[in-house]
Amino acid sequence: MNILFKNIKELIQIREKSEIFISGKAMKTLPSIQNAYLLIKKGVIAAYGPMSEYPEYEVDEIVDSTGKMILPSWCDSHTHLVYAGNREGEFEDRIKGCSYQKIAEMGGGILNSAKVLKNTSLEDLYLQSKVRLEEVMCLGTGAIEIKSGYGLTPKSELKMLRVIKRLQNEFPVTIQATFLAAHAIPETHKSNKELFLKTMLEETLPIIKKENLASAVDVFCETGYFTTEDTAYVLETAQDYGLKPKIHVNQFNAIGGVGIGVYYNALSVDHLELIRDEDLAVLKGSKTMPVALPGCSFFLEIPYTPARKIIDFGLPLALASDYNPGSAPSGNMNFIVSTACIKMKMTPQEAINAATINGAFAMGVEHEVGSITVGKKANLILTKPVHSLTDLPYCFGSNLIEQVYVNGKAVKN
């Protein structure tokens, strides 16, 4: 099906194919065309330009976009969308003053989710996850990374990855699967973390490769969880199975995980609520994307990733939701963009760059999505009538999306 959007108030994030991510001062620039047209052919961006240069096309549908804007759909590069149940009880515990770390020490947190997931069938897990995916698609997400990590046993981790695989097969949205091999240490291995990691990797990696269940591997590199040595062991082992590294790092403590990520050419290092000058220096010149997760900071009331420090150092930055039941139970990327502007002092242009083209790079799909580029998938957001792109983060409690398109097809609301 060929679709023509006419009279677009502003066509946002137009890029050449050579631009795969945006860094430093350049993040303040968001290339656009006012009073534009956009042509979609067979689900792919085919042409665009100003209406003054508009040629006639034979198409199946014409969408009059007067007063409305079009931008690439959100690229959410860090989620845990596949999980069972919820952790609303822990939400009340935190309101009463119990910290995230204290809840984890009492058997809550990740361990709590793992217990519920173990007793949830693959079909039920799929149905719960399907609802969440449909919701975030309607909210503008056109590419998403989904991690395992709430299994904590080979059997349960594979269950999660197979659910992600089914979502990939049954939904048009771009989905990248990540094997979160080391998320927490289960009670059965509290005294033998090395055996846990060895067992997890040896029993899952061959199956993951055989069934093509993941493209990346991840580790929670944090005090009380997994050390830099543990992280290196996991990344090194998974490389032999073709899995690209990603790391949870510097959320509560900075223990050197950023350097490990850069050494292993990680796609991204995520969280970074705490970041040192030496971390910035090691990221400089690398192709490892720093990723901020402001939804987690909002929900847990912990510091926000110092976006200004990272961007002003000349580095790129991506934004993601961290959608999960314990520390960020929302996949609404519109809220993430708003929060980045309000709490992290990112400009609207920086935040949109971070949530589109840089998010795509952080999950390895920069050549498919993330910008208005000829040949990329037509994963788009058509806004309601708005004054300017600043309205998107400014009106943080309003839904300014009229229609989302994935592969050139309208997503049913």
Residue pairs with C-beta under 8 A, 6 or more apart in sequence:
1 42
1 43
1 60
1 61
1 408
1 409
2 39
2 40
2 41
2 42
2 46
2 57
2 58
2 59
2 60
2 61
3 39
3 40
3 59
3 60
3 61
3 62
3 63
3 378
3 405
3 408
4 37
4 38
4 39
4 40
4 57
4 59
4 61
4 62
4 63
5 37
5 38
5 39
5 40
5 62
5 63
5 65
5 70
5 382
6 37
6 51
6 54
6 62
6 63
6 64
6 65
7 35
7 37
7 51
7 64
7 65
7 66
8 33
8 35
8 36
8 37
8 38
8 65
8 68
8 69
8 70
9 34
9 35
9 65
9 66
9 67
9 68
9 69
9 385
9 386
10 32
10 33
10 34
10 36
10 69
10 70
10 388
10 389
11 32
11 33
11 34
11 36
11 38
11 48
11 69
11 70
11 71
11 372
12 30
12 32
12 69
12 70
12 71
12 72
12 352
12 372
12 389
13 30
13 31
13 32
13 71
13 72
13 352
13 353
13 356
13 357
13 370
13 371
13 372
14 31
14 32
14 33
14 48
14 371
14 372
14 373
15 31
15 357
15 371
15 372
15 373
16 373
17 367
17 373
17 374
17 375
19 357
19 371
20 357
20 361
20 366
20 367
21 289
21 316
21 357
21 358
21 361
21 366
22 29
22 316
22 353
22 357
22 358
23 314
23 315
23 316
24 311
24 312
24 313
24 314
24 315
24 316
25 314
27 311
27 316
27 317
27 349
27 350
27 353
27 354
28 347
28 349
28 350
29 349
30 348
30 349
30 352
30 353
30 389
32 389
33 48
33 49
33 50
34 50
35 50
35 51
35 52
36 48
36 49
36 50
36 51
36 70
37 47
37 48
37 49
37 50
37 51
37 54
38 45
38 47
38 48
38 70
38 372
38 380
39 45
39 46
39 47
39 48
39 57
39 59
40 46
40 378
40 405
40 408
41 408
42 408
43 377
43 378
43 407
43 408
43 409
44 375
44 376
44 377
44 378
44 408
45 372
45 373
45 374
45 375
45 376
45 377
45 378
46 374
47 374
48 372
48 374
63 382
65 382
66 385
67 385
67 386
68 382
68 383
68 384
68 385
68 386
68 402
69 382
69 383
69 386
69 389
70 372
70 380
70 381
70 382
70 383
71 352
71 356
71 372
71 380
71 381
71 383
71 389
72 142
72 356
72 357
72 369
72 370
72 371
72 372
72 379
72 380
72 381
73 140
73 141
73 142
73 143
73 356
73 369
73 379
73 380
73 381
73 404
73 405
73 406
74 139
74 140
74 141
74 142
74 143
74 333
74 334
74 337
74 355
74 356
74 359
74 381
75 141
75 142
75 143
75 144
75 318
75 355
75 356
75 357
75 358
75 359
75 360
75 362
75 363
75 365
75 369
75 370
76 136
76 141
76 143
76 144
76 145
76 320
76 321
76 323
76 331
76 333
76 355
76 359
77 144
77 145
77 176
77 268
77 270
77 289
77 291
77 318
77 320
77 359
77 360
77 362
77 363
78 145
78 147
78 246
78 268
78 270
78 291
78 293
78 320
78 321
78 322
78 362
79 144
79 145
79 146
79 147
79 320
79 321
79 322
79 323
79 324
79 331
80 146
80 147
80 149
80 150
80 180
80 322
80 323
80 324
80 325
81 129
81 132
81 133
81 136
81 144
81 146
81 323
81 324
81 331
82 125
82 129
82 146
82 147
82 148
82 150
82 160
82 163
82 164
82 167
83 113
83 117
83 128
83 129
83 150
83 324
83 325
84 113
84 116
84 117
84 119
84 120
84 124
84 125
84 128
84 150
85 113
85 116
85 117
85 120
85 325
86 325
86 329
87 108
87 109
87 112
87 113
87 325
87 326
87 329
90 98
90 103
90 108
90 109
90 112
90 326
93 103
93 108
94 100
94 103
94 300
100 109
100 300
100 302
100 326
100 327
101 224
101 252
103 109
104 110
104 111
104 184
104 224
107 187
109 184
109 326
110 149
110 150
110 152
110 183
110 184
110 326
111 152
111 184
111 186
111 187
112 326
113 150
113 325
113 326
114 150
114 151
114 152
114 153
114 156
114 184
114 186
117 125
117 150
117 151
117 156
117 159
117 160
118 151
118 153
118 156
120 128
122 159
122 162
122 163
125 159
125 160
125 163
126 163
126 166
126 167
129 163
129 164
129 167
130 167
130 170
132 323
132 331
133 144
133 167
133 171
133 173
135 331
136 144
136 321
136 323
136 331
136 332
136 333
137 171
137 173
137 404
137 406
137 411
138 401
138 404
138 411
138 413
139 331
139 332
139 333
139 334
139 399
139 401
139 404
140 333
140 334
140 381
140 401
140 404
141 173
141 331
141 333
142 173
142 174
142 369
142 377
142 379
142 380
142 381
142 404
142 406
143 173
143 174
143 175
143 176
143 359
143 360
143 363
143 365
143 368
143 369
143 370
143 379
144 173
144 174
144 175
144 176
144 331
145 175
145 176
145 177
145 178
145 216
145 320
145 362
145 363
146 164
146 167
146 175
146 176
146 177
146 178
147 177
147 178
147 179
147 180
147 218
148 157
148 160
148 161
148 164
148 177
148 178
148 179
148 180
148 214
149 157
149 160
149 180
149 183
149 218
149 220
150 156
150 160
150 183
151 157
151 158
151 159
151 160
152 183
152 184
152 186
153 186
153 200
154 199
154 200
154 203
154 204
157 179
157 180
157 181
157 200
157 204
158 204
158 207
158 208
158 213
161 177
161 179
161 208
161 213
161 214
162 211
162 213
164 175
164 177
164 213
164 214
165 177
165 211
165 212
165 213
167 175
168 175
168 177
172 406
172 407
172 409
173 379
173 406
174 365
174 368
174 369
174 377
174 379
176 215
176 216
176 363
176 364
176 365
177 213
177 214
177 215
177 216
178 214
178 215
178 216
178 217
178 218
178 246
179 204
179 205
179 208
179 213
179 214
179 216
179 217
179 218
179 238
179 243
180 217
180 218
180 219
180 220
181 197
181 200
181 201
181 204
181 217
181 218
181 219
181 234
181 238
182 197
182 200
182 218
182 219
182 220
182 225
182 226
182 230
182 231
182 234
183 218
183 220
183 225
184 220
184 225
185 193
185 196
185 225
186 196
188 196
189 195
189 196
193 226
193 230
197 230
197 233
197 234
201 234
201 237
201 238
205 237
205 238
205 240
205 241
205 243
206 241
207 213
208 214
208 241
208 243
209 241
209 242
214 243
215 242
215 243
215 244
215 364
216 243
216 244
216 245
216 246
216 267
216 363
216 364
217 234
217 235
217 238
217 243
217 244
217 245
217 246
218 245
218 246
218 247
218 248
219 226
219 230
219 231
219 234
219 235
219 247
219 248
220 226
220 248
221 227
221 228
221 230
221 231
221 247
221 248
221 249
221 255
221 257
221 260
222 248
222 249
222 251
222 252
222 253
222 255
222 257
223 252
223 253
223 255
226 234
227 255
228 255
228 256
228 257
228 259
228 260
231 247
231 257
231 260
232 260
232 263
232 264
235 245
235 247
235 260
235 264
235 266
236 264
238 245
239 245
239 264
244 265
244 266
244 267
244 364
245 261
245 264
245 265
245 266
245 267
246 261
246 266
246 267
246 268
246 269
246 270
247 257
247 258
247 260
247 261
247 266
247 268
247 269
247 270
248 270
248 271
249 257
249 258
249 261
249 269
249 270
249 271
249 272
250 257
250 258
250 269
250 271
250 272
250 273
250 274
250 275
250 279
251 271
251 272
251 273
251 274
251 296
251 302
252 273
252 274
252 302
253 274
254 274
254 275
254 276
254 279
257 269
258 269
258 272
258 275
258 279
258 282
258 283
259 278
259 279
259 282
261 268
261 269
261 288
262 269
262 282
262 283
262 286
262 288
265 286
265 287
265 288
266 288
267 288
267 289
267 361
267 362
267 363
267 364
268 288
268 289
268 290
268 291
268 318
268 362
268 363
269 283
269 288
269 289
269 290
269 291
270 290
270 291
270 293
270 320
270 322
270 362
271 291
271 292
271 293
271 296
271 305
272 279
272 290
272 291
272 292
272 305
272 306
272 310
273 297
273 302
273 303
273 304
273 305
274 303
275 290
275 305
275 306
275 309
275 310
280 309
280 310
280 313
280 315
283 290
283 315
284 313
284 314
284 315
289 316
289 317
289 318
289 358
289 361
289 362
290 305
290 310
290 315
290 316
290 317
290 318
291 317
291 318
291 319
291 320
291 359
291 362
292 304
292 305
292 307
292 310
292 317
292 318
292 319
292 320
292 340
292 344
292 354
293 305
293 319
293 320
293 321
293 322
293 328
294 304
294 305
294 319
294 336
294 339
294 340
294 343
294 344
295 321
295 322
295 323
295 328
295 330
295 335
295 336
295 339
296 302
296 322
296 327
296 328
297 303
297 304
297 305
297 343
298 328
298 339
298 343
299 327
299 328
299 329
299 330
300 327
304 343
304 344
305 317
305 344
306 344
307 317
307 340
307 344
307 345
307 346
307 350
308 344
308 345
308 346
310 317
311 317
311 346
311 350
316 358
316 361
317 346
317 350
317 354
317 358
318 354
318 355
318 358
318 359
318 361
318 362
319 333
319 336
319 337
319 340
319 351
319 354
319 355
319 358
319 359
320 336
320 359
320 362
321 328
321 330
321 331
321 332
321 333
321 336
322 328
323 329
323 330
323 331
333 355
334 392
334 396
334 399
334 400
334 401
335 396
336 355
337 348
337 351
337 352
337 355
337 392
337 393
338 392
338 393
338 394
338 396
339 396
340 346
340 350
340 351
340 354
340 355
340 393
341 347
341 348
341 351
341 393
341 394
342 393
342 396
346 354
348 389
348 390
348 392
348 393
348 394
349 389
351 393
352 389
352 392
356 370
356 371
357 366
357 370
357 371
358 370
359 370
360 366
360 368
360 369
360 370
360 371
361 370
367 376
368 376
368 377
369 376
369 377
369 379
370 376
377 406
377 407
377 408
378 405
378 407
378 408
379 405
379 406
379 407
380 404
380 405
381 401
381 403
381 404
381 405
382 401
382 402
382 403
382 404
382 405
383 392
383 400
383 401
383 402
384 400
384 401
384 402
386 392
386 400
391 400
392 400
403 410
403 411
404 410
404 411
405 411
